[in-house]
Amino acid sequence: MESQLTYHLLYTANLVFIATNLYGWVLKRFYVPEAYKENFKELYPAHRSLGFFYLLQLFEIPYLIKIGQPESLFYVNASGLLVFTSFIGVLVENYFFPAKNSNKSRLLLLLPMWACWVALLVPVFQKEFFTLEYQRIMTIIVMVVFVGYLFQLNQIRLKLKRRMKELDEDEYSNEEDFPVKLAQNIMWIPLTLCLMLTVNFLFNDPLVKMVRDVFFTVFNVWFMIFTLNPHRKIKTLPIADPEKSEEETALAKRRITEEQRKELEIKMIDLIQEQKLYLEDHFTMSDLVKRMSTNKTYLSEVIAGSEYGSFYQLINSLRVAHACRLLEQDPTLKMEQVALASGFSSGSAFSQVFKRIKGVSPSEYLH
């Protein structure tokens, strides 16, 4: 009785998991939210890849057919680990870096996964291949391929983190003003799920697999509700600024000459130093653009080509220089006083930035 109940639970959990993935593919293949139709490709660059990823979960059908068989359990756990890890890397890269790599190079990355999938599938229908030696060899191969995909996924996470930092430093002068980017945090989700799948593979237990099926089914249902929600707000890509005229937009696309760049750089530095704009709390690039009455694209190009490299570095270098003058004039000043007087929001932020720019802490600088 107990074994029959277990069988039905395993079967139901896996069937529902496959069904929700199939529905997810239908949703991604045929449904386009009305509100996002105009810029759908820009907003969802990985839409097709995600749909294919859903469809690929049909690889679990052999396990569904042979629930309770050790060869089918080993097949589905090993395949799931590789399919998820390899395709999630492709999905994330398609979404955040759609123009960086060709489809051919991405397909080449998936070849080890496909090769393992075939090797794992054969024993499901040819039982004589499923031996202890086969399991040991395939466990090693699967883990080696998995580590390779995990390394690639982590590289994408680091690249994404660097890119987010660059975007933040182009706009803000205070680190505490950096927005909490979804991209930075969401990259930990695939890595966490990969860890869960690794545990599932190494345990190779049908009940653990059932728990995994239930978890992913709940996650799929949540994601579908999230996708179908017509009231969901989404941050659109900065395709164009509606407040800019067509003339300004066309002007922004043209690069400035080297002479213009130097002239604008001198004007920018003079304005910041004369008006001591770097002392203002939470000073941003947008604030500077307004003060200079210029084009943000031009100004970004000027700063990127300067010795500072970013708006963040520019403002904080001037703040640190101001702090050095204050410390030289009166070494008895408390660091918190110097920090606030130099445009920093706190003493800790001041110390971190000071050491990053000068190579020594403020107290070491005095000695």
Rosetta blueprint (number, residue, H / E / L):
1 M L
2 E H
3 S H
4 Q H
5 L H
6 T H
7 Y H
8 H H
9 L H
10 L H
11 Y H
12 T H
13 A H
14 N H
15 L H
16 V H
17 F H
18 I H
19 A H
20 T H
21 N H
22 L H
23 Y H
24 G H
25 W H
26 V H
27 L H
28 K H
29 R H
30 F H
31 Y L
32 V L
33 P L
34 E H
35 A H
36 Y H
37 K L
38 E L
39 N L
40 F H
41 K H
42 E H
43 L H
44 Y L
45 P L
46 A L
47 H H
48 R H
49 S H
50 L H
51 G H
52 F H
53 F H
54 Y H
55 L H
56 L H
57 Q H
58 L H
59 F H
60 E H
61 I H
62 P H
63 Y H
64 L H
65 I H
66 K L
67 I L
68 G L
69 Q L
70 P H
71 E H
72 S H
73 L H
74 F H
75 Y H
76 V H
77 N H
78 A H
79 S H
80 G H
81 L H
82 L H
83 V H
84 F H
85 T H
86 S H
87 F H
88 I H
89 G H
90 V H
91 L H
92 V H
93 E H
94 N H
95 Y H
96 F H
97 F L
98 P L
99 A L
100 K L
101 N L
102 S L
103 N H
104 K H
105 S H
106 R H
107 L H
108 L H
109 L H
110 L H
111 L H
112 P H
113 M H
114 W H
115 A H
116 C H
117 W H
118 V H
119 A H
120 L H
121 L H
122 V H
123 P H
124 V H
125 F H
126 Q L
127 K H
128 E H
129 F H
130 F L
131 T L
132 L H
133 E H
134 Y H
135 Q H
136 R H
137 I H
138 M H
139 T H
140 I H
141 I H
142 V H
143 M H
144 V H
145 V H
146 F H
147 V H
148 G H
149 Y H
150 L H
151 F H
152 Q H
153 L H
154 N H
155 Q H
156 I H
157 R H
158 L H
159 K H
160 L H
161 K H
162 R H
163 R H
164 M H
165 K H
166 E H
167 L H
168 D H
169 E H
170 D L
171 E L
172 Y E
173 S L
174 N L
175 E H
176 E H
177 D H
178 F L
179 P L
180 V L
181 K L
182 L H
183 A H
184 Q H
185 N H
186 I H
187 M L
188 W H
189 I H
190 P H
191 L H
192 T H
193 L H
194 C H
195 L H
196 M H
197 L H
198 T H
199 V H
200 N H
201 F H
202 L H
203 F H
204 N L
205 D L
206 P H
207 L H
208 V H
209 K H
210 M H
211 V H
212 R H
213 D H
214 V H
215 F H
216 F H
217 T H
218 V H
219 F H
220 N H
221 V H
222 W H
223 F H
224 M H
225 I H
226 F H
227 T H
228 L H
229 N L
230 P L
231 H L
232 R L
233 K L
234 I L
235 K L
236 T L
237 L L
238 P L
239 I L
240 A L
241 D L
242 P L
243 E L
244 K L
245 S L
246 E H
247 E H
248 E H
249 T H
250 A H
251 L H
252 A H
253 K H
254 R L
255 R L
256 I L
257 T L
258 E H
259 E H
260 Q H
261 R H
262 K H
263 E H
264 L H
265 E H
266 I H
267 K H
268 M H
269 I H
270 D H
271 L H
272 I H
273 Q H
274 E H
275 Q L
276 K L
277 L H
278 Y H
279 L H
280 E L
281 D L
282 H L
283 F L
284 T E
285 M H
286 S H
287 D H
288 L H
289 V H
290 K H
291 R H
292 M H
293 S L
294 T L
295 N L
296 K H
297 T H
298 Y H
299 L H
300 S H
301 E H
302 V H
303 I H
304 A H
305 G L
306 S L
307 E L
308 Y L
309 G L
310 S L
311 F H
312 Y H
313 Q H
314 L H
315 I H
316 N H
317 S H
318 L H
319 R H
320 V H
321 A H
322 H H
323 A H
324 C H
325 R H
326 L H
327 L H
328 E H
329 Q H
330 D L
331 P L
332 T L
333 L L
334 K L
335 M H
336 E H
337 Q H
338 V H
339 A H
340 L H
341 A H
342 S L
343 G L
344 F L
345 S L
346 S L
347 G H
348 S H
349 A H
350 F H
351 S H
352 Q H
353 V H
354 F H
355 K H
356 R H
357 I H
358 K H
359 G L
360 V L
361 S L
362 P H
363 S H
364 E H
365 Y H
366 L H
367 H L
